[in-house]
Amino acid sequence: MPLHPIPPRRERTEEEVYASRDLAGAMPKRRFPSAERDPRHVYAAVRDELMLDGNARQNLATFCQTWEEPEVHRLMDDCIDKNMVDRDEYPQTAEIESRCVHMLADLWNAPDKGNA
């Protein structure tokens, strides 16, 4: 009988090892954890997992731009807490969105740009 039970290989490879106490064990992937975790540690764990994705700047299969000016990121950060389903609460943001739609319609030579 072994001193320590060995989990199946698949379980072991999906777990990350971090030096912090709150991430010493595996993070639950499909449920909320039973205890609160330090947000910095959770961010690091999720960011590490996202590193498994490809690099958007090297994806030549898309025709979308993947780099944005720092000001675009600042505007996104400023507006991230807005619930755009509630357009009445954020009329100016809705107006800017409408302008962007019209600009894209113009850029792509939409046949009825005025009603975009």
C-alpha positions as CSV (number, residue, x, y, z in Angstrom):
1,M,0.0,0.0,0.0
2,P,1.5,3.4,-1.0
3,L,2.1,6.0,1.6
4,H,0.3,8.7,-0.5
5,P,-2.5,7.9,-3.0
6,I,-1.5,8.9,-6.5
7,P,-4.4,10.6,-8.5
8,P,-4.8,9.5,-12.1
9,R,-2.4,11.3,-14.4
10,R,-5.1,13.4,-16.0
11,E,-6.1,15.0,-12.7
12,R,-2.4,15.8,-11.8
13,T,-1.7,17.5,-15.1
14,E,-4.7,19.8,-14.8
15,E,-3.7,21.2,-11.5
16,E,-1.3,24.1,-11.2
17,V,1.1,24.6,-8.3
18,Y,1.4,28.0,-6.7
19,A,3.3,29.2,-3.7
20,S,0.3,30.9,-2.1
21,R,-1.6,29.1,0.6
22,D,-5.0,29.8,-0.9
23,L,-3.9,28.2,-4.2
24,A,-2.0,25.3,-2.6
25,G,-4.7,22.9,-3.8
26,A,-6.5,22.6,-7.1
27,M,-8.9,25.4,-7.9
28,P,-12.5,24.3,-8.5
29,K,-13.2,24.7,-12.2
30,R,-17.0,24.3,-12.3
31,R,-18.2,25.6,-8.9
32,F,-17.5,28.4,-6.5
33,P,-14.7,27.6,-4.0
34,S,-15.7,27.0,-0.4
35,A,-13.5,29.8,0.9
36,E,-12.6,33.3,-0.4
37,R,-9.3,33.5,-2.4
38,D,-6.9,36.5,-2.8
39,P,-8.0,38.2,-6.1
40,R,-4.3,38.6,-7.1
41,H,-3.7,34.9,-6.9
42,V,-6.9,34.0,-8.7
43,Y,-6.0,36.5,-11.5
44,A,-2.5,34.9,-11.8
45,A,-4.1,31.4,-12.0
46,V,-6.6,32.4,-14.7
47,R,-4.0,34.4,-16.6
48,D,-1.7,31.4,-16.6
49,E,-4.5,29.2,-18.0
50,L,-5.2,31.8,-20.7
51,M,-1.6,31.5,-21.8
52,L,-2.6,28.1,-23.3
53,D,-4.5,30.0,-26.0
54,G,-2.7,31.2,-29.1
55,N,-1.2,34.6,-29.4
56,A,-3.8,36.9,-31.2
57,R,-1.0,38.9,-32.8
58,Q,0.3,35.9,-34.5
59,N,-3.0,34.6,-35.7
60,L,-2.8,35.0,-39.5
61,A,-6.2,33.2,-40.0
62,T,-8.2,36.3,-39.0
63,F,-8.6,39.6,-40.7
64,C,-9.3,41.4,-37.5
65,Q,-6.9,43.8,-35.9
66,T,-5.6,42.5,-32.6
67,W,-3.7,45.6,-31.5
68,E,-5.4,48.7,-30.1
69,E,-4.2,52.1,-29.0
70,P,-3.7,52.4,-25.2
71,E,-6.5,55.0,-25.2
72,V,-8.9,52.4,-26.5
73,H,-8.0,50.1,-23.5
74,R,-8.5,53.1,-21.1
75,L,-11.9,53.8,-22.5
76,M,-12.9,50.1,-22.2
77,D,-11.6,50.1,-18.6
78,D,-13.7,53.3,-17.9
79,C,-16.9,51.7,-19.2
80,I,-16.5,48.0,-18.2
81,D,-19.0,48.4,-15.3
82,K,-21.8,49.8,-17.6
83,N,-24.7,47.4,-18.3
84,M,-25.5,48.3,-22.0
85,V,-28.7,46.4,-21.9
86,D,-30.1,49.3,-19.9
87,R,-29.7,51.9,-22.7
88,D,-31.9,54.4,-20.8
89,E,-29.4,54.5,-17.9
90,Y,-26.5,55.2,-20.2
91,P,-27.8,57.3,-23.1
92,Q,-24.5,58.9,-24.1
93,T,-22.8,55.5,-24.3
94,A,-25.7,54.2,-26.5
95,E,-25.3,57.3,-28.7
96,I,-21.6,56.6,-29.2
97,E,-22.3,53.0,-30.0
98,S,-24.8,54.1,-32.6
99,R,-22.2,56.4,-34.1
100,C,-19.7,53.5,-34.3
101,V,-22.2,51.4,-36.1
102,H,-22.8,54.1,-38.6
103,M,-19.0,54.6,-39.1
104,L,-18.6,50.8,-39.7
105,A,-21.6,50.8,-42.2
106,D,-19.9,53.7,-44.0
107,L,-16.5,51.9,-44.0
108,W,-18.0,48.7,-45.4
109,N,-20.1,50.7,-48.0
110,A,-23.4,49.4,-46.6
111,P,-26.2,50.0,-49.1
112,D,-28.5,51.8,-46.5
113,K,-26.0,53.5,-44.2
114,G,-28.6,55.9,-42.8
115,N,-30.6,53.1,-41.2
116,A,-27.6,51.2,-39.9
